[in-house]
Amino acid sequence: MAFRIYNTMSRTKEELVPLDGKHVRMYTCGPTVYNYAHIGNFRAYMFEDLLRRYIKFCGFQVTQVQNLTDVDDKTIRASIEQGLPLKEYTQTYIDAFFTDLAKLNIEPAEHYPAATDYIPEMIALIEVLFEKGYAYQSDDGSVYYSIDQFSEYGKLARLDREGMQSGARVDQDEYDKDNAADFALWKAYVPEDGDVVWDSPWGRGRPGWHIECSAMSMKLLGDSFDIHTGGVDNIFPHHEDEIAQSEAATGKPYSKYWMHCGYLVVDGRKMSKSLGNFHTLREVLDMGYSGREVRYELLSGHYRQSLNFAFKSLDANRAALKRLDEFAANIKEAIGAETEPGELPAWAADTRAKFAAAMDDDMNISGAMAAIFDTVHAGNKAMAESAIPARQAMAVSTLWKELDTVLGILEAPKEEISVEVATLLEARTTARSEKDWPESDRIRDALANLGWTVKDTPDGPKLRKL
Ligand SMILES: [Zn+2]
């Protein structure tokens, strides 16, 4: 079987065949670091995480680039409002972004270029566009891309070129299809930009958003690469403009495949600040949900469909994850001290093939999860009836680890024991050795308040999460 992915460019599923043998080069539009990322943003990063993990599962090597947009209309506006230098302002949100990725068990990309570190590459790219007749400087001093010059403009979003207003210009980073027009490559300095300014052959100013991704992707992945991803809202204008810039400059195809994930809605409605259903990941975690539960939720729907994020399904995930953990505990018990895997038991023999068949079909995650839960169900039943040989259990464990390289949710993360909890545990051991039972009980209650219970075993006291 081959891994087939839906290519937005062709509107069909195509087999993933890397340009360069066994190596997949992939570019992912990253966060605009002007605020904490919200769960809708993480839906896209989760889809990309599943994609890179499954590409590796298929035996390919991956080089993924995810950019950090640390200069654009939004970052500048927000940093000025806060009275902070742009770099200082965005650093807070860059740090938060990486913390959040780790909480969700999202694998790091190979490169995280920040736009402000690639200004010379952006200027060089605009110079090429000038030389080739695709760029012009307008009266306002800004440099624009002439969409009339690129005959394939609109091919990704399937725009009707007839309706486009020739010569109209748009200088905002974000605009809609009805306003397809010449877009800004380099924006002439305006006082609202504060001290965010660079010199260029066209005067002082700053890059437009779209040129950032063209410059960084081609610098790090080459003129042509395999997969470009983002959310459906990136198709126009962002990705359309990236194609226009890159293909006009190099004369080569830019990305071979384009993949886009659907929107995230919250409790059936579009997430918005005014509806009060706007959630950052931090807020959701502060409500007591774990990163693993949120990961499960964000993975659970097919990436191209819109995902309804509902708190009641987060609660249901807790039960599903518990079933996975019970299964893992049963397997662990059956393994005992065995280290060599044997044959898989009959109830697990087809799991990998079913999982891969579903994932090969444009990442049909529901089919893949069904394969997992069918095995959990059959396995728990079989193990309740009679013990399975240790080597068989070891084989299941090995399979589970392999499948979890894709899913990242089968294994419960090791609980982190805080310094406070560790100190209390030590004090309890001391109290018990001194037969100070009231003190030992007091510490037991304090640990319970922190969510831990202690069990005394022959190997000493063991902490368990309540
Ligand atoms: Zn981008």
Residues whose N, C-alpha, C, O or C-beta is under 5 A from the ligand:
A	BS01	ZN	C29 C213
